[in-house]
Amino acid sequence: MENITRNSLETWENLTLSNNFIFCKVMESNPDLCKHLIEILLHIKIDHLEATTAEKSMQESISSKGVRFDVYTKDDNRIFDVEIQTVNKKNLPQRARYYQSIIDVNSLNSGVNYIDLKTTYIIFICLNDIFDYGLPVYTFSNTCREDNSINLNDGTYKVFFNAKECDKMKSDEEKAFFHFLKDNSAGDSFTKQLEEQVLFAKKNLEWRTQYMTFKEQFYEEFEEAREIGHEQGYKDGFSKGIDEGIEKGIEKGLEQGINEGKIKGRESAIFDTAKNAINLGLSDSQISQITSLPVEEVIKIKNQLADSVLA
């Protein structure tokens, strides 16, 4: 098993468009490329887009959960949210549902009729097949279960792309884009423009500093959280053991308390660093190694952490 060091993650020089940080920077700084990408993915024509915003945050209320959209943009009648998804998480359908609700709440002013809600596309660009049916694209809209020829026409669409099956996609531009995303090989004029912008982005010293600072922050937070987590785990375990020992016996209570405390401490360390680990594209095996957890438990925790990653 490989060792995890500060240099084991992707270096700035090796980042490609499939990296969340680079994808957001390229799309935000090149609205024309973002517009053309959406046209390619949805097979539609867009006259113009308003300012494209990367990592746009929205929150319905102080007490509700906030979200952060990778790339958020809109035209006169439609809203587009484009998400780059390198990790195969099981909660994407629920995330899409929540994203839709937040967009609706934030786009409809008080006193405005519901009919004025804009058509919305939630787009997930996935490197893996999250549904495991072998389709290149999964498009969902609301239809009648009793007669699927009847569409609700509520103007909401959720589209999930599967890069693994890109050769089955309809257009050559789609295929070329996803091959570039997977293999970093530009095969047409559009992907060559993307390639140029990725190279240009990596020459941006400010963005490089942001990424390297984030990467260093991840290791510092992880090491600190792991150390605090184990220490706190022992303390919590000892305290819990005393409390339970009153009823069940000091010896048995201490043993059980310490064990549970260690687990709690370890989970605390993971929860404090999981957001950064996912954003940096760590694999399940890498996360397993740095946390000393079985891969199966890592997958379970990553699914539990998916909502907190958006905060």
Buried (B, 14 or more C-beta within 10 A) or exposed (E): EEEBEEEEBBEBEEBBBBBBBBBBBBBBBBBEBBBBBBEBBBEEEBEEBEEBBBBBEBBBEEEEEEBBBBBBBBBEEBBBBBBBBBBBBEBBBEBBEBBBEBBBEBBBEEEEEEEEBBBBBBBBBBBBBBEEEEBBBBEEEEEEEEEEEEEEEBBBBBBBBBBBBBEEBEEEBBBBBBBBBBEBEBBBEBBEBBBBBBEEBBEEEEBBEEBEEEBEEBBEBBEEBBEBBBEBBBEBBBBBBEEBBEEEEEEEBBBBBBBBBBEBBBBBBBBBBBBBBBBBBBEBEBBBBBBEBEEEBBBEBBEBBBBEBBE
